[in-house]
Each structure stands twice: as structure tokens, then as C-alpha cells.
Amino acid sequence: AFWTSFPDGNSHFFPSVSFVQGDNITVSIAMTNATSSTAVITNESTDETSTVAIETGPICSQAEVGWLLQAVFDDSNDIIPYVDFGTVNITASAETSSGPVDISNATIVTTVQNGTTLASASVEGGIVTIAFV
């Protein structure tokens, strides 16, 4: 698992946590001040936990949050083929200092390669569903 901070866009891996199909995962990200956050990822199935401090630089706008299952690219910038991951359900929630964020109008991004849909997503209630096609 990895996280990406903006505006730098660099990806960083969570150390000391691994996953296999069927694991239950919990992720929590909390702002500690205007320029930093703490992220915790826990594999509930194995009790492995990893915590990272994230320095965001300029003041965090709290304007965006994302839940995703992302394609991985090789050194030639080609998508590494997906394996059939079935369906992933993410119980998604986000909150600002003003209260909970409504995700019902979330922007859905579908993974397409060479005109073929690889994965699709939907939102119903507080659950984001990502499905291998």
C-alpha cells in the first residue's frame, strides 16, 4: 500500500504491512496541523499496522480525498496487467472541521486501457465499490 501527497505527487509506501486477498483493511488519516497529517493503515486480518507522518507543505485545503484501487505502471509507463481482484468494497468516510463530507456526489473514475474497461466503480450510501470487469 502507498500514499501520495500533493502538491508534490510523489508516492511513498507504508512500511511493515502486507496484504493478501480477503484481508480487511482500515485506513485513517488525521490532520495534525495545517501542513501535516498522520496516516495509519491496519491489516485487521493480521494485526499489522503502519503509521506515517505526512508533511504536505503549503496549507492543506481539505478540498479532496480519494479512495482508490490504482493501476501500477512499469518502467516503460505501461500498466502492469490487473489480476482478477473481484470486488473491493470500501466503507468510505471523510470529515473536516465543519463535519462529515457527503460522498454521494463523488467523481467516479473508470480504469480504461486501449478502449477496454479494466475496472469500474460506484458509490451507494457510504460504500465505494470497485469491481474488476
PyMOL commands that place a pseudoatom at each C-alpha (Angstrom):
pseudoatom trace, name=CA, resn=ALA, resi=1, chain=A, elem=C, hetatm=0, pos=[0.000, 0.000, 0.000]
pseudoatom trace, name=CA, resn=PHE, resi=2, chain=A, elem=C, hetatm=0, pos=[1.183, 3.525, -0.655]
pseudoatom trace, name=CA, resn=TRP, resi=3, chain=A, elem=C, hetatm=0, pos=[0.108, 7.102, -0.187]
pseudoatom trace, name=CA, resn=THR, resi=4, chain=A, elem=C, hetatm=0, pos=[0.575, 10.135, -2.404]
pseudoatom trace, name=CA, resn=SER, resi=5, chain=A, elem=C, hetatm=0, pos=[0.768, 13.692, -1.149]
pseudoatom trace, name=CA, resn=PHE, resi=6, chain=A, elem=C, hetatm=0, pos=[0.020, 16.816, -3.095]
pseudoatom trace, name=CA, resn=PRO, resi=7, chain=A, elem=C, hetatm=0, pos=[1.271, 19.100, -4.484]
pseudoatom trace, name=CA, resn=ASP, resi=8, chain=A, elem=C, hetatm=0, pos=[4.471, 17.041, -4.942]
pseudoatom trace, name=CA, resn=GLY, resi=9, chain=A, elem=C, hetatm=0, pos=[2.623, 13.948, -6.248]
pseudoatom trace, name=CA, resn=ASN, resi=10, chain=A, elem=C, hetatm=0, pos=[5.290, 11.546, -5.001]
pseudoatom trace, name=CA, resn=SER, resi=11, chain=A, elem=C, hetatm=0, pos=[4.213, 8.078, -3.876]
pseudoatom trace, name=CA, resn=HIS, resi=12, chain=A, elem=C, hetatm=0, pos=[5.503, 6.594, -0.633]
pseudoatom trace, name=CA, resn=PHE, resi=13, chain=A, elem=C, hetatm=0, pos=[4.969, 3.045, 0.598]
pseudoatom trace, name=CA, resn=PHE, resi=14, chain=A, elem=C, hetatm=0, pos=[3.636, 2.205, 4.039]
pseudoatom trace, name=CA, resn=PRO, resi=15, chain=A, elem=C, hetatm=0, pos=[6.380, 0.142, 5.723]
pseudoatom trace, name=CA, resn=SER, resi=16, chain=A, elem=C, hetatm=0, pos=[5.807, -3.114, 7.606]
pseudoatom trace, name=CA, resn=VAL, resi=17, chain=A, elem=C, hetatm=0, pos=[2.336, -4.048, 6.372]
pseudoatom trace, name=CA, resn=SER, resi=18, chain=A, elem=C, hetatm=0, pos=[1.321, -6.601, 3.737]
pseudoatom trace, name=CA, resn=PHE, resi=19, chain=A, elem=C, hetatm=0, pos=[-1.942, -7.796, 2.227]
pseudoatom trace, name=CA, resn=VAL, resi=20, chain=A, elem=C, hetatm=0, pos=[-3.485, -10.856, 0.622]
pseudoatom trace, name=CA, resn=GLN, resi=21, chain=A, elem=C, hetatm=0, pos=[-6.873, -11.392, -0.966]
pseudoatom trace, name=CA, resn=GLY, resi=22, chain=A, elem=C, hetatm=0, pos=[-9.667, -11.321, 1.594]
pseudoatom trace, name=CA, resn=ASP, resi=23, chain=A, elem=C, hetatm=0, pos=[-7.868, -9.153, 4.167]
pseudoatom trace, name=CA, resn=ASN, resi=24, chain=A, elem=C, hetatm=0, pos=[-9.835, -6.424, 5.928]
pseudoatom trace, name=CA, resn=ILE, resi=25, chain=A, elem=C, hetatm=0, pos=[-8.020, -3.095, 5.907]
pseudoatom trace, name=CA, resn=THR, resi=26, chain=A, elem=C, hetatm=0, pos=[-8.587, 0.082, 7.922]
pseudoatom trace, name=CA, resn=VAL, resi=27, chain=A, elem=C, hetatm=0, pos=[-7.051, 3.420, 6.941]
pseudoatom trace, name=CA, resn=SER, resi=28, chain=A, elem=C, hetatm=0, pos=[-7.226, 6.591, 8.993]
pseudoatom trace, name=CA, resn=ILE, resi=29, chain=A, elem=C, hetatm=0, pos=[-5.763, 9.959, 8.051]
pseudoatom trace, name=CA, resn=ALA, resi=30, chain=A, elem=C, hetatm=0, pos=[-5.893, 12.846, 10.511]
pseudoatom trace, name=CA, resn=MET, resi=31, chain=A, elem=C, hetatm=0, pos=[-4.567, 16.369, 10.087]
pseudoatom trace, name=CA, resn=THR, resi=32, chain=A, elem=C, hetatm=0, pos=[-2.252, 17.300, 12.938]
pseudoatom trace, name=CA, resn=ASN, resi=33, chain=A, elem=C, hetatm=0, pos=[-1.912, 20.926, 11.812]
pseudoatom trace, name=CA, resn=ALA, resi=34, chain=A, elem=C, hetatm=0, pos=[-2.287, 22.998, 8.616]
pseudoatom trace, name=CA, resn=THR, resi=35, chain=A, elem=C, hetatm=0, pos=[0.729, 21.390, 6.917]
pseudoatom trace, name=CA, resn=SER, resi=36, chain=A, elem=C, hetatm=0, pos=[0.924, 17.834, 8.224]
pseudoatom trace, name=CA, resn=SER, resi=37, chain=A, elem=C, hetatm=0, pos=[-1.122, 14.697, 8.783]
pseudoatom trace, name=CA, resn=THR, resi=38, chain=A, elem=C, hetatm=0, pos=[-0.731, 11.267, 10.309]
pseudoatom trace, name=CA, resn=ALA, resi=39, chain=A, elem=C, hetatm=0, pos=[-1.812, 8.220, 8.302]
pseudoatom trace, name=CA, resn=VAL, resi=40, chain=A, elem=C, hetatm=0, pos=[-2.390, 4.805, 9.857]
pseudoatom trace, name=CA, resn=ILE, resi=41, chain=A, elem=C, hetatm=0, pos=[-3.076, 1.654, 7.827]
pseudoatom trace, name=CA, resn=THR, resi=42, chain=A, elem=C, hetatm=0, pos=[-4.011, -1.554, 9.632]
pseudoatom trace, name=CA, resn=ASN, resi=43, chain=A, elem=C, hetatm=0, pos=[-4.459, -5.030, 8.224]
pseudoatom trace, name=CA, resn=GLU, resi=44, chain=A, elem=C, hetatm=0, pos=[-7.240, -6.140, 10.583]
pseudoatom trace, name=CA, resn=SER, resi=45, chain=A, elem=C, hetatm=0, pos=[-6.769, -9.750, 9.453]
pseudoatom trace, name=CA, resn=THR, resi=46, chain=A, elem=C, hetatm=0, pos=[-3.120, -9.922, 10.607]
pseudoatom trace, name=CA, resn=ASP, resi=47, chain=A, elem=C, hetatm=0, pos=[-2.946, -7.065, 13.160]
pseudoatom trace, name=CA, resn=GLU, resi=48, chain=A, elem=C, hetatm=0, pos=[-0.126, -5.419, 11.163]
pseudoatom trace, name=CA, resn=THR, resi=49, chain=A, elem=C, hetatm=0, pos=[-0.131, -1.630, 11.480]
pseudoatom trace, name=CA, resn=SER, resi=50, chain=A, elem=C, hetatm=0, pos=[1.943, 1.067, 9.821]
pseudoatom trace, name=CA, resn=THR, resi=51, chain=A, elem=C, hetatm=0, pos=[1.929, 4.752, 10.768]
pseudoatom trace, name=CA, resn=VAL, resi=52, chain=A, elem=C, hetatm=0, pos=[3.481, 7.558, 8.740]
pseudoatom trace, name=CA, resn=ALA, resi=53, chain=A, elem=C, hetatm=0, pos=[3.801, 11.294, 9.280]
pseudoatom trace, name=CA, resn=ILE, resi=54, chain=A, elem=C, hetatm=0, pos=[2.894, 13.223, 6.130]
pseudoatom trace, name=CA, resn=GLU, resi=55, chain=A, elem=C, hetatm=0, pos=[4.225, 16.727, 5.575]
pseudoatom trace, name=CA, resn=THR, resi=56, chain=A, elem=C, hetatm=0, pos=[2.059, 18.410, 2.938]
pseudoatom trace, name=CA, resn=GLY, resi=57, chain=A, elem=C, hetatm=0, pos=[3.943, 21.681, 2.664]
pseudoatom trace, name=CA, resn=PRO, resi=58, chain=A, elem=C, hetatm=0, pos=[1.516, 24.505, 1.866]
pseudoatom trace, name=CA, resn=ILE, resi=59, chain=A, elem=C, hetatm=0, pos=[-1.661, 24.689, 3.881]
pseudoatom trace, name=CA, resn=CYS, resi=60, chain=A, elem=C, hetatm=0, pos=[-3.869, 21.681, 3.243]
pseudoatom trace, name=CA, resn=SER, resi=61, chain=A, elem=C, hetatm=0, pos=[-7.130, 22.845, 1.687]
pseudoatom trace, name=CA, resn=GLN, resi=62, chain=A, elem=C, hetatm=0, pos=[-9.141, 19.803, 2.831]
pseudoatom trace, name=CA, resn=ALA, resi=63, chain=A, elem=C, hetatm=0, pos=[-10.756, 20.035, -0.613]
pseudoatom trace, name=CA, resn=GLU, resi=64, chain=A, elem=C, hetatm=0, pos=[-10.181, 16.466, -1.791]
pseudoatom trace, name=CA, resn=VAL, resi=65, chain=A, elem=C, hetatm=0, pos=[-9.948, 12.948, -0.510]
pseudoatom trace, name=CA, resn=GLY, resi=66, chain=A, elem=C, hetatm=0, pos=[-9.771, 9.790, -2.561]
pseudoatom trace, name=CA, resn=TRP, resi=67, chain=A, elem=C, hetatm=0, pos=[-10.346, 6.080, -2.125]
pseudoatom trace, name=CA, resn=LEU, resi=68, chain=A, elem=C, hetatm=0, pos=[-8.884, 4.085, -4.951]
pseudoatom trace, name=CA, resn=LEU, resi=69, chain=A, elem=C, hetatm=0, pos=[-7.543, 0.866, -6.263]
pseudoatom trace, name=CA, resn=GLN, resi=70, chain=A, elem=C, hetatm=0, pos=[-4.872, 2.089, -8.624]
pseudoatom trace, name=CA, resn=ALA, resi=71, chain=A, elem=C, hetatm=0, pos=[-3.108, 0.628, -11.615]
pseudoatom trace, name=CA, resn=VAL, resi=72, chain=A, elem=C, hetatm=0, pos=[0.642, 0.207, -11.284]
pseudoatom trace, name=CA, resn=PHE, resi=73, chain=A, elem=C, hetatm=0, pos=[2.963, 1.205, -14.120]
pseudoatom trace, name=CA, resn=ASP, resi=74, chain=A, elem=C, hetatm=0, pos=[6.245, -0.394, -15.177]
pseudoatom trace, name=CA, resn=ASP, resi=75, chain=A, elem=C, hetatm=0, pos=[9.428, 1.450, -16.200]
pseudoatom trace, name=CA, resn=SER, resi=76, chain=A, elem=C, hetatm=0, pos=[8.035, 1.907, -19.745]
pseudoatom trace, name=CA, resn=ASN, resi=77, chain=A, elem=C, hetatm=0, pos=[4.937, 3.628, -18.302]
pseudoatom trace, name=CA, resn=ASP, resi=78, chain=A, elem=C, hetatm=0, pos=[2.724, 0.695, -19.346]
pseudoatom trace, name=CA, resn=ILE, resi=79, chain=A, elem=C, hetatm=0, pos=[0.030, -0.577, -16.977]
pseudoatom trace, name=CA, resn=ILE, resi=80, chain=A, elem=C, hetatm=0, pos=[1.051, -3.816, -15.308]
pseudoatom trace, name=CA, resn=PRO, resi=81, chain=A, elem=C, hetatm=0, pos=[-1.816, -6.239, -16.088]
pseudoatom trace, name=CA, resn=TYR, resi=82, chain=A, elem=C, hetatm=0, pos=[-4.537, -6.426, -13.461]
pseudoatom trace, name=CA, resn=VAL, resi=83, chain=A, elem=C, hetatm=0, pos=[-5.304, -9.725, -11.852]
pseudoatom trace, name=CA, resn=ASP, resi=84, chain=A, elem=C, hetatm=0, pos=[-8.970, -10.525, -11.296]
pseudoatom trace, name=CA, resn=PHE, resi=85, chain=A, elem=C, hetatm=0, pos=[-9.408, -8.907, -7.894]
pseudoatom trace, name=CA, resn=GLY, resi=86, chain=A, elem=C, hetatm=0, pos=[-13.165, -9.468, -7.900]
pseudoatom trace, name=CA, resn=THR, resi=87, chain=A, elem=C, hetatm=0, pos=[-14.932, -6.728, -5.979]
pseudoatom trace, name=CA, resn=VAL, resi=88, chain=A, elem=C, hetatm=0, pos=[-13.498, -4.412, -3.348]
pseudoatom trace, name=CA, resn=ASN, resi=89, chain=A, elem=C, hetatm=0, pos=[-15.920, -2.629, -1.019]
pseudoatom trace, name=CA, resn=ILE, resi=90, chain=A, elem=C, hetatm=0, pos=[-14.618, 0.437, 0.781]
pseudoatom trace, name=CA, resn=THR, resi=91, chain=A, elem=C, hetatm=0, pos=[-16.636, 1.858, 3.634]
pseudoatom trace, name=CA, resn=ALA, resi=92, chain=A, elem=C, hetatm=0, pos=[-15.682, 5.436, 2.947]
pseudoatom trace, name=CA, resn=SER, resi=93, chain=A, elem=C, hetatm=0, pos=[-15.964, 8.425, 5.197]
pseudoatom trace, name=CA, resn=ALA, resi=94, chain=A, elem=C, hetatm=0, pos=[-14.339, 11.817, 5.376]
pseudoatom trace, name=CA, resn=GLU, resi=95, chain=A, elem=C, hetatm=0, pos=[-14.687, 14.648, 7.813]
pseudoatom trace, name=CA, resn=THR, resi=96, chain=A, elem=C, hetatm=0, pos=[-13.467, 18.230, 8.015]
pseudoatom trace, name=CA, resn=SER, resi=97, chain=A, elem=C, hetatm=0, pos=[-13.535, 20.576, 10.981]
pseudoatom trace, name=CA, resn=SER, resi=98, chain=A, elem=C, hetatm=0, pos=[-17.044, 21.504, 9.743]
pseudoatom trace, name=CA, resn=GLY, resi=99, chain=A, elem=C, hetatm=0, pos=[-18.293, 17.915, 9.965]
pseudoatom trace, name=CA, resn=PRO, resi=100, chain=A, elem=C, hetatm=0, pos=[-18.770, 14.867, 7.714]
pseudoatom trace, name=CA, resn=VAL, resi=101, chain=A, elem=C, hetatm=0, pos=[-18.274, 15.104, 3.947]
pseudoatom trace, name=CA, resn=ASP, resi=102, chain=A, elem=C, hetatm=0, pos=[-21.090, 13.777, 1.744]
pseudoatom trace, name=CA, resn=ILE, resi=103, chain=A, elem=C, hetatm=0, pos=[-19.591, 11.361, -0.805]
pseudoatom trace, name=CA, resn=SER, resi=104, chain=A, elem=C, hetatm=0, pos=[-22.828, 10.725, -2.718]
pseudoatom trace, name=CA, resn=ASN, resi=105, chain=A, elem=C, hetatm=0, pos=[-21.724, 13.120, -5.486]
pseudoatom trace, name=CA, resn=ALA, resi=106, chain=A, elem=C, hetatm=0, pos=[-18.197, 11.724, -5.724]
pseudoatom trace, name=CA, resn=THR, resi=107, chain=A, elem=C, hetatm=0, pos=[-16.387, 11.771, -9.049]
pseudoatom trace, name=CA, resn=ILE, resi=108, chain=A, elem=C, hetatm=0, pos=[-16.133, 8.204, -10.356]
pseudoatom trace, name=CA, resn=VAL, resi=109, chain=A, elem=C, hetatm=0, pos=[-13.083, 7.331, -12.448]
pseudoatom trace, name=CA, resn=THR, resi=110, chain=A, elem=C, hetatm=0, pos=[-13.130, 4.152, -14.535]
pseudoatom trace, name=CA, resn=THR, resi=111, chain=A, elem=C, hetatm=0, pos=[-9.867, 2.420, -15.459]
pseudoatom trace, name=CA, resn=VAL, resi=112, chain=A, elem=C, hetatm=0, pos=[-9.686, 2.006, -19.250]
pseudoatom trace, name=CA, resn=GLN, resi=113, chain=A, elem=C, hetatm=0, pos=[-6.732, 0.745, -21.295]
pseudoatom trace, name=CA, resn=ASN, resi=114, chain=A, elem=C, hetatm=0, pos=[-6.735, 0.709, -25.100]
pseudoatom trace, name=CA, resn=GLY, resi=115, chain=A, elem=C, hetatm=0, pos=[-10.512, 1.163, -25.115]
pseudoatom trace, name=CA, resn=THR, resi=116, chain=A, elem=C, hetatm=0, pos=[-11.119, -1.763, -22.738]
pseudoatom trace, name=CA, resn=THR, resi=117, chain=A, elem=C, hetatm=0, pos=[-12.620, -1.134, -19.306]
pseudoatom trace, name=CA, resn=LEU, resi=118, chain=A, elem=C, hetatm=0, pos=[-10.465, -2.839, -16.671]
pseudoatom trace, name=CA, resn=ALA, resi=119, chain=A, elem=C, hetatm=0, pos=[-12.290, -1.739, -13.529]
pseudoatom trace, name=CA, resn=SER, resi=120, chain=A, elem=C, hetatm=0, pos=[-15.408, 0.199, -12.684]
pseudoatom trace, name=CA, resn=ALA, resi=121, chain=A, elem=C, hetatm=0, pos=[-16.583, 1.945, -9.540]
pseudoatom trace, name=CA, resn=SER, resi=122, chain=A, elem=C, hetatm=0, pos=[-19.816, 3.056, -7.937]
pseudoatom trace, name=CA, resn=VAL, resi=123, chain=A, elem=C, hetatm=0, pos=[-20.955, 4.802, -4.762]
pseudoatom trace, name=CA, resn=GLU, resi=124, chain=A, elem=C, hetatm=0, pos=[-24.019, 3.833, -2.772]
pseudoatom trace, name=CA, resn=GLY, resi=125, chain=A, elem=C, hetatm=0, pos=[-24.553, 5.331, 0.636]
pseudoatom trace, name=CA, resn=GLY, resi=126, chain=A, elem=C, hetatm=0, pos=[-21.152, 5.392, 2.305]
pseudoatom trace, name=CA, resn=ILE, resi=127, chain=A, elem=C, hetatm=0, pos=[-19.762, 2.441, 0.354]
pseudoatom trace, name=CA, resn=VAL, resi=128, chain=A, elem=C, hetatm=0, pos=[-17.440, 2.740, -2.641]
pseudoatom trace, name=CA, resn=THR, resi=129, chain=A, elem=C, hetatm=0, pos=[-17.447, -0.448, -4.741]
pseudoatom trace, name=CA, resn=ILE, resi=130, chain=A, elem=C, hetatm=0, pos=[-14.614, -1.151, -7.193]
pseudoatom trace, name=CA, resn=ALA, resi=131, chain=A, elem=C, hetatm=0, pos=[-15.075, -4.150, -9.498]
pseudoatom trace, name=CA, resn=PHE, resi=132, chain=A, elem=C, hetatm=0, pos=[-12.789, -5.982, -11.910]
pseudoatom trace, name=CA, resn=VAL, resi=133, chain=A, elem=C, hetatm=0, pos=[-14.512, -6.145, -15.307]
for i in range(1, 133): cmd.bond("trace and resi %d" % i, "trace and resi %d" % (i + 1))
show_as sticks, trace
zoom trace
